[in-house]
Amino acid sequence: MRKKNSNIAYFFAYTSPSRSVFNLNHILKKTASWYLSEDKDLVDKIMNKQLTHKNLEEIITMYNDFMEKQKGGAE
């Protein structure tokens, strides 16, 4: 994921189809508060386990939609 005005793309979560992979939600929770900090509601949903690593595509879509709305409101 690349933030606006950033030349570097960062990853903030891992995914895996395996049921035996540990700590994926922990990693997501730890990094989401940093990389997705603009969208407090989204970070809260991740912290409260409403969204997990299994919802990663949805999380990215929600964050991008949020940032698009912020961009539109600032102009």
N, C-alpha and C positions, 0 to 999 in steps of 0.2 A: 504494500500500500504506500502510495506516495502522497504526502501532504502538499497542500497548496504552497507555492513558492519554495519548494524543496527540490533539490537536484538528486536526492537519494531516496530510494524506495526502501521501506523497512517492513519486516514481517513481524506480526505481533501475536501469532497463534500457529499452532500445528494442527493438522488433521490426520486422521488415520481411520480406515475401515475396521481395524482390529478392535475387539472388545477388551483386549488385555493391555492396552496402552494406558499408562498411568500419568497423572499430572497434567493432562492436556487442559483441563478446566483451570487448574492452578496457574498455569502459564498464561492462559487467556485473561484471567482476572488480574494477574500481576501487571501485564503489559497494557491492557485496555485502558486502565486509568491514566496511563501516560500518553499513549498514541491516539486515543479517542476522547481525550479530555474535554473537547469543545461541546460534546453532546452528553451532558450530565445524566439525562434520562436513560440513554443507552448504556452508559457505564453502570448505572444503578441496576438495570435489568441483568447485566452480566454478573455483577456482584451478588445479586439475590438469586442467581441460578435460574432466572426466567429464560435466559439465553445461555447456551453452552457452546463448546467447540463444535458440536453437531449443527449449530445454526450459523456457522461462520459466513456463509454466503449471504444470509439474511442480515447479519450484523454489518457487513460491508455495504450492502445496499442501503440499509437504514442510515448509516453514517454518511454515505455519499449524498443521499437525499437531504439529510439535515444540513450538510455543508452547502449544497446547492441553494437551499432556502435562505441560508444566512447570506450567501453571496448576492442573491436577488434582493434581499431586504436592505443590504448596505448601499445599493446603488441609487 
